[in-house]
Amino acid sequence: MSRYNRGGDREFWLEAWNGGAHCIERLSRPPVSLAHLLVSITGGFQPSKLTRAFGGEEGGMAARYLYAWPAEPGCWPLTDDIEGADPDLQQALMRLIDLPAGGGSKVEPRTLPLDGPARAAFEAFRQG
């Protein structure tokens, strides 16, 4: 909030949250009057950095944000058990493994176009 000038812009941002009238006065230009100064900010914060970001004389700045923490994603252990694997998927993966390697000593990208049914099957797999 005070990155670009020495005095700080905290008052500006506190007013921007309210959506009220605001006048911007500059020394070298005529003033600009805004009937409704309203700014929305979207972003992310590391939880451990919140205290430092809103520390000191914050004037209620931290109370003007809407905080959200997503639920922690589930974690499934790796397994070698493939009893439930789809045989069609296993066959497709084996065909990919059996593709001939490119010439030369470096790994080369391959483009594998999908036809309509393959694209639909891949999309269903991806969404699952």
C-alpha positions as CSV (number, residue, x, y, z in Angstrom):
1,M,0.0,0.0,0.0
2,S,3.0,2.3,0.2
3,R,5.1,0.9,-2.5
4,Y,5.0,3.8,-5.0
5,N,5.2,6.9,-2.8
6,R,6.7,7.8,0.6
7,G,3.4,8.9,2.2
8,G,1.5,5.7,1.5
9,D,-1.8,5.1,-0.1
10,R,-3.6,3.4,2.7
11,E,-6.2,6.2,3.0
12,F,-6.9,5.9,-0.7
13,W,-7.5,2.1,-0.4
14,L,-9.6,2.5,2.7
15,E,-11.8,5.0,0.8
16,A,-11.9,2.8,-2.3
17,W,-13.6,0.1,-0.3
18,N,-16.5,2.4,0.6
19,G,-17.3,3.5,-2.9
20,G,-17.7,7.1,-1.9
21,A,-16.7,10.3,-3.7
22,H,-13.0,10.9,-4.1
23,C,-10.8,13.7,-5.5
24,I,-7.3,13.0,-6.8
25,E,-5.1,16.1,-6.6
26,R,-1.7,16.3,-8.4
27,L,0.7,19.1,-8.4
28,S,1.2,19.2,-12.2
29,R,-2.3,18.4,-13.4
30,P,-5.9,19.5,-12.6
31,P,-7.8,17.5,-10.0
32,V,-9.9,14.5,-11.0
33,S,-13.1,14.0,-9.1
34,L,-14.7,10.6,-8.9
35,A,-18.4,10.3,-7.8
36,H,-17.9,6.6,-6.8
37,L,-14.4,5.4,-6.1
38,L,-14.8,1.6,-5.9
39,V,-12.1,-0.9,-6.4
40,S,-12.3,-4.7,-6.2
41,I,-9.1,-6.7,-5.5
42,T,-8.7,-10.4,-6.1
43,G,-5.6,-12.3,-5.2
44,G,-3.9,-14.8,-3.0
45,F,-2.0,-14.6,0.2
46,Q,0.2,-17.2,2.0
47,P,-1.5,-17.5,5.4
48,S,1.9,-17.0,7.1
49,K,2.3,-13.6,5.4
50,L,-1.1,-12.1,6.5
51,T,0.2,-10.8,9.8
52,R,3.1,-9.0,8.2
53,A,0.9,-7.6,5.4
54,F,-1.7,-6.1,7.7
55,G,0.5,-5.4,10.7
56,G,1.0,-2.0,12.3
57,E,-1.4,0.9,11.8
58,E,-3.7,-0.7,9.4
59,G,-6.8,1.3,10.1
60,G,-9.3,-1.5,9.6
61,M,-7.8,-2.6,6.2
62,A,-7.8,-6.3,7.1
63,A,-11.5,-6.2,8.0
64,R,-12.3,-5.1,4.4
65,Y,-11.3,-8.3,2.8
66,L,-13.3,-11.4,2.3
67,Y,-11.1,-14.4,3.2
68,A,-11.6,-17.9,1.9
69,W,-9.6,-21.1,2.5
70,P,-10.3,-24.0,0.2
71,A,-10.7,-27.4,1.8
72,E,-7.5,-29.5,1.8
73,P,-7.5,-32.0,-1.1
74,G,-7.7,-35.6,-0.3
75,C,-4.6,-37.7,-0.5
76,W,-4.6,-41.3,-1.8
77,P,-1.6,-43.5,-1.3
78,L,0.1,-44.9,-4.4
79,T,-0.6,-48.6,-5.0
80,D,0.5,-51.3,-7.4
81,D,-3.0,-52.9,-7.2
82,I,-4.7,-52.7,-10.6
83,E,-7.7,-54.9,-10.1
84,G,-10.1,-52.1,-10.8
85,A,-8.3,-50.7,-13.8
86,D,-10.3,-50.4,-17.0
87,P,-8.9,-53.0,-19.6
88,D,-9.5,-50.5,-22.4
89,L,-7.4,-47.9,-20.6
90,Q,-4.7,-50.5,-19.9
91,Q,-4.6,-51.4,-23.6
92,A,-4.4,-47.7,-24.6
93,L,-1.5,-47.1,-22.3
94,M,0.3,-50.2,-23.6
95,R,-0.1,-48.8,-27.2
96,L,1.5,-45.5,-26.1
97,I,4.4,-47.4,-24.4
98,D,4.9,-49.4,-27.6
99,L,5.2,-46.3,-29.9
100,P,8.6,-46.2,-31.6
101,A,11.1,-43.8,-30.1
102,G,12.2,-40.8,-32.1
103,G,15.6,-40.7,-33.8
104,G,18.5,-39.1,-32.0
105,S,19.5,-38.9,-28.4
106,K,17.0,-36.4,-27.0
107,V,13.4,-36.8,-26.1
108,E,11.1,-35.5,-28.8
109,P,7.5,-34.4,-28.3
110,R,4.8,-36.3,-30.1
111,T,1.4,-35.1,-31.2
112,L,-1.3,-37.7,-30.8
113,P,-4.5,-36.4,-32.4
114,L,-7.8,-37.8,-31.0
115,D,-10.8,-38.7,-33.1
116,G,-14.3,-37.8,-31.9
117,P,-15.0,-40.9,-29.8
118,A,-11.4,-40.8,-28.3
119,R,-11.8,-37.1,-27.5
120,A,-15.1,-37.8,-25.7
121,A,-13.6,-40.7,-23.8
122,F,-10.5,-38.7,-22.8
123,E,-12.7,-35.8,-21.6
124,A,-14.8,-38.2,-19.5
125,F,-11.5,-39.6,-18.0
126,R,-10.2,-36.1,-17.4
127,Q,-13.3,-34.9,-15.6
128,G,-13.3,-38.0,-13.5
